[in-house]
Amino acid sequence: MDAAAHRLTIGQSARAGLARLGVSADLDAVLAATTTTAATLLGVRSAAVARRGAPTDPVLRIDAVTRTLRTDVVVPADDGSLSGHALAHVS
């Protein structure tokens, strides 16, 4: 199996596992598993789930993260951060 096919298989397996978890677990458990899976699939040390609580909120809410996040971390919405920019420009 070539590398692309292997990566596709791993990704599909991870999504299936998250789907199964989503049926029986609470939201916090699903979010924690999602960040761990994303970090593993991307080969990075940390991943987070961020969202805007309301359309006018100036900062993003971090719902889950694979590592410990300091309590003073502020992630600006819109073009104030990479995450904010990505969320603002999703089509």
C-alpha positions in Angstrom: 0.0 0.0 0.0 1.4 3.4 -0.9 1.7 6.3 1.5 -1.4 8.1 0.2 -3.6 5.0 0.4 -2.3 4.3 3.9 -3.0 7.8 5.1 -6.6 7.6 3.6 -7.2 4.3 5.4 -6.0 5.7 8.7 -8.1 8.8 8.3 -11.2 6.7 7.5 -10.7 4.5 10.5 -10.2 7.5 12.8 -13.5 9.1 11.5 -15.3 5.8 12.0 -14.1 5.6 15.6 -15.2 9.2 16.3 -18.6 8.5 14.8 -19.0 5.5 17.1 -17.9 7.5 20.1 -20.4 10.3 19.1 -23.3 7.9 19.6 -22.5 7.0 23.2 -20.2 9.6 24.8 -20.8 13.1 26.1 -19.6 16.2 24.1 -16.5 16.7 26.2 -15.3 13.1 25.5 -16.0 13.5 21.8 -14.1 16.8 21.6 -11.1 15.4 23.5 -11.0 12.4 21.2 -11.3 14.7 18.2 -8.3 16.8 19.1 -6.2 13.8 19.9 -7.2 12.2 16.6 -6.5 15.4 14.6 -3.0 15.8 16.2 -2.2 12.2 15.5 -3.3 12.3 11.9 -1.5 15.6 11.2 1.6 14.5 13.0 1.6 17.5 15.3 2.0 17.8 19.1 -1.2 19.7 19.8 -4.6 20.4 18.3 -7.6 22.4 19.5 -11.3 22.8 18.7 -12.1 26.5 18.5 -15.3 28.2 17.7 -17.0 31.6 18.0 -19.6 31.6 20.7 -21.7 34.3 18.9 -21.2 36.1 15.6 -20.1 39.3 17.3 -17.7 37.7 19.8 -14.2 39.3 19.4 -12.4 36.1 20.6 -12.7 32.4 19.9 -13.8 29.9 22.5 -11.4 26.9 22.9 -13.6 23.9 23.5 -10.9 21.2 23.6 -7.1 21.0 23.3 -4.7 18.1 23.5 -2.2 19.9 25.8 -2.6 22.1 28.8 -3.7 25.6 27.7 -2.8 28.5 29.9 -5.9 30.3 31.3 -4.7 33.7 29.9 -4.6 32.6 26.3 -6.8 34.8 24.0 -7.4 33.8 20.4 -8.8 36.8 18.4 -11.6 36.1 16.0 -11.5 37.1 12.3 -8.2 38.2 10.9 -6.7 38.6 14.3 -5.4 35.0 14.4 -4.9 32.1 12.0 -7.8 30.2 13.6 -10.1 33.2 13.5 -9.2 33.9 9.8 -9.9 30.2 8.9 -13.3 30.2 10.6 -14.2 33.6 9.1 -13.4 32.5 5.6 -14.8 29.0 5.4 -17.1 28.7 2.5 
